[in-house]
């Protein structure tokens, strides 16, 4: 998707009714992969500013206070998303967003590993602090690389695996999907985090 004029961005920011529309039927026919060998993020992400950049072949954020970096490629309704992440901050706090609108933080599901000062791992819907979120107490190692899998196979249940262990599942009776809920983003709060080896695989259904 080509870069948009500043005026159009401002119109989008004006409210949900002005958000961009992504057709519900638009799906990636093949897996999407990114090993961040190409430092030009704007060629494949909606880069809205902040510290997002490629350093030594890894996507890096210095802490962008919920300014996501949205992948341009759309997600299929059922999908498997794999990547690695490393936090070099004591607070850890590694975060991504799934089935969002491609522009705003908390427009889809928010998946956080080691949030709230490295105490909690969650899957939440439209609000990190959602009362009905799936969560568990957890503590992770600063500087260690973790392998994530986030997947939805039945059209309504989002699952989180880290290093092969299923940590959380979030079953949504009104699953997010459609014109404004088919994008993936790397995100974060104040921690220094790197991401790498992204693979997105469309699944049947």
C-alpha positions as CSV (number, residue, x, y, z in Angstrom):
1,X,0.0,0.0,0.0
2,X,1.5,3.4,-1.0
3,X,2.2,6.1,1.5
4,X,-0.8,8.3,2.2
5,X,-0.9,12.1,2.2
6,X,-0.8,13.7,5.6
7,X,-4.3,15.1,5.2
8,X,-5.7,11.6,4.6
9,X,-4.0,10.4,7.7
10,X,-5.6,13.2,9.7
11,X,-9.0,12.3,8.3
12,X,-8.5,8.7,9.4
13,X,-7.5,9.8,12.9
14,X,-10.8,11.7,13.2
15,X,-12.8,8.6,14.2
16,X,-13.7,5.0,13.4
17,X,-16.0,5.9,10.6
18,X,-13.1,7.4,8.7
19,X,-10.8,4.4,9.1
20,X,-9.4,2.6,6.0
21,X,-11.4,-0.3,4.7
22,X,-9.7,-3.6,4.0
23,X,-12.0,-6.0,2.1
24,X,-13.1,-9.0,4.1
25,X,-12.3,-11.4,1.3
26,X,-8.7,-10.1,0.9
27,X,-6.4,-12.8,2.2
28,X,-2.8,-13.7,1.6
29,X,-2.6,-16.6,-0.8
30,X,0.8,-17.7,0.4
31,X,2.7,-17.4,3.7
32,X,4.3,-14.1,4.5
33,X,7.8,-14.2,5.8
34,X,10.1,-11.4,7.0
35,X,13.7,-12.0,8.3
36,X,14.3,-8.2,8.3
37,X,17.2,-8.4,5.9
38,X,15.6,-5.3,4.2
39,X,15.9,-2.3,6.4
40,X,13.2,-0.4,4.4
41,X,10.2,-1.0,6.6
42,X,8.0,1.3,4.6
43,X,8.0,-1.1,1.8
44,X,5.9,-3.6,3.8
45,X,4.7,-1.9,7.0
46,X,2.6,1.1,7.8
47,X,5.4,3.1,9.5
48,X,3.7,5.8,11.6
49,X,6.8,7.1,13.3
50,X,8.6,6.2,16.6
51,X,11.8,4.3,16.9
52,X,11.0,1.3,14.8
53,X,14.0,0.3,12.7
54,X,16.1,-2.7,11.6
55,X,19.3,-3.2,13.5
56,X,21.6,-6.1,12.8
57,X,18.9,-7.9,10.9
58,X,16.2,-7.6,13.6
59,X,13.2,-5.3,14.0
60,X,13.9,-3.1,17.0
61,X,11.8,-0.8,19.1
62,X,13.2,1.4,21.9
63,X,9.8,1.8,23.5
64,X,7.1,3.4,21.3
65,X,4.3,3.7,23.8
66,X,1.7,1.8,21.9
67,X,2.5,3.1,18.4
68,X,2.2,-0.2,16.5
69,X,4.1,-1.1,13.3
70,X,1.3,-2.7,11.1
71,X,2.1,-5.2,8.5
72,X,0.6,-4.3,5.1
73,X,-0.3,-7.8,4.2
74,X,-3.8,-8.9,5.4
75,X,-4.5,-11.9,7.6
76,X,-6.8,-14.8,6.7
77,X,-9.6,-15.5,9.2
78,X,-7.7,-18.6,10.4
79,X,-4.0,-18.1,10.6
80,X,-0.8,-19.1,12.3
81,X,1.7,-16.3,13.2
82,X,5.2,-17.2,14.2
83,X,8.2,-15.0,15.2
84,X,10.9,-14.6,17.8
85,X,11.3,-11.8,20.3
86,X,13.9,-10.6,22.8
87,X,13.6,-8.0,25.5
88,X,16.6,-6.3,26.9
89,X,14.6,-4.4,29.5
90,X,14.1,-5.6,33.1
91,X,10.3,-5.0,32.6
92,X,10.4,-7.3,29.6
93,X,6.9,-6.4,28.2
94,X,6.8,-7.9,24.6
95,X,3.6,-7.1,22.7
96,X,1.9,-7.7,19.4
97,X,-1.6,-6.9,18.0
98,X,-3.7,-9.3,15.9
99,X,-6.8,-8.7,13.7
100,X,-6.5,-4.9,14.2
101,X,-7.5,-2.2,11.7
102,X,-4.0,-1.4,10.5
103,X,-3.9,2.0,12.1
104,X,-4.8,2.1,15.8
105,X,-3.6,0.5,19.0
106,X,-6.2,-1.7,20.7
107,X,-8.2,-2.1,17.5
108,X,-8.0,-5.9,17.7
109,X,-6.6,-8.5,20.0
110,X,-3.6,-7.5,22.1
111,X,-1.1,-10.3,23.1
112,X,1.5,-9.4,25.7
113,X,4.2,-11.6,27.2
114,X,5.7,-10.4,30.4
115,X,3.6,-7.3,30.8
116,X,3.0,-5.2,33.9
117,X,6.7,-5.2,34.9
118,X,7.3,-8.8,33.8
119,X,4.4,-10.3,35.9
120,X,1.6,-11.1,33.5
121,X,0.9,-12.6,30.1
122,X,-2.4,-11.8,28.4
123,X,-4.6,-12.0,25.4
124,X,-7.1,-9.2,25.4
125,X,-9.8,-7.9,23.1
126,X,-9.9,-4.2,22.2
127,X,-8.4,-3.2,25.6
128,X,-5.3,-4.5,27.3
129,X,-7.1,-4.1,30.7
130,X,-10.3,-6.0,29.5
131,X,-12.0,-7.7,32.4
132,X,-12.6,-10.8,30.5
133,X,-9.1,-11.2,29.1
134,X,-7.2,-14.4,29.2
135,X,-4.2,-14.0,31.5
136,X,-1.7,-15.8,33.7
137,X,1.0,-14.8,36.1
138,X,4.4,-15.2,34.5
139,X,8.1,-14.2,34.6
140,X,10.5,-14.2,31.7
141,X,14.2,-13.8,31.3
142,X,15.7,-10.5,30.2
143,X,17.9,-11.0,27.1
144,X,16.5,-14.5,26.2
145,X,15.0,-15.1,22.8
146,X,11.5,-16.6,22.8
147,X,9.6,-18.2,20.0
148,X,5.9,-17.3,19.7
149,X,3.1,-18.9,17.9
150,X,-0.3,-17.2,17.8
151,X,-3.0,-19.0,15.9
152,X,-6.7,-19.2,15.2
153,X,-7.9,-22.4,13.7
154,X,-11.7,-22.4,14.3
155,X,-12.6,-18.8,13.5
156,X,-13.1,-17.8,17.1
157,X,-10.4,-19.0,19.5
158,X,-7.0,-17.3,19.6
159,X,-4.2,-19.3,21.1
160,X,-0.7,-18.3,22.3
161,X,2.2,-20.7,22.4
162,X,5.7,-19.7,23.6
163,X,8.6,-22.1,23.1
164,X,6.1,-24.8,22.2
165,X,4.0,-24.5,25.3
166,X,0.4,-23.3,25.0
167,X,0.0,-20.6,27.6
168,X,-3.4,-19.0,26.8
169,X,-6.5,-19.4,24.7
170,X,-9.1,-16.7,24.2
171,X,-12.5,-17.9,22.9
172,X,-14.5,-15.0,21.5
173,X,-18.2,-15.5,20.9
174,X,-18.1,-12.4,18.6
175,X,-14.7,-12.9,16.9
176,X,-12.9,-9.9,15.4
177,X,-12.7,-10.3,11.6
178,X,-13.7,-8.4,8.5
179,X,-13.0,-5.1,6.8
180,X,-11.3,-3.4,9.8
181,X,-10.0,-6.4,11.6
182,X,-7.4,-8.2,9.4
183,X,-4.0,-6.8,10.2
184,X,-1.1,-7.8,12.4
185,X,1.3,-5.4,14.2
186,X,4.4,-5.5,16.3
187,X,3.8,-3.2,19.3
188,X,5.3,-2.2,22.6
189,X,5.3,0.2,25.5
190,X,8.6,1.4,27.0
191,X,10.8,-1.7,26.7
192,X,13.7,-2.3,24.2
193,X,12.6,-5.3,22.2
194,X,13.7,-7.0,19.0
195,X,11.6,-9.2,16.7
196,X,12.7,-11.5,14.0
197,X,11.8,-14.5,11.8
198,X,8.2,-13.6,11.1
199,X,6.1,-16.3,9.3
200,X,2.4,-15.9,8.7
201,X,0.6,-19.0,7.4
202,X,-3.1,-18.8,6.2
203,X,-5.1,-21.8,7.6
204,X,-8.2,-23.4,6.2
205,X,-11.6,-22.2,7.2
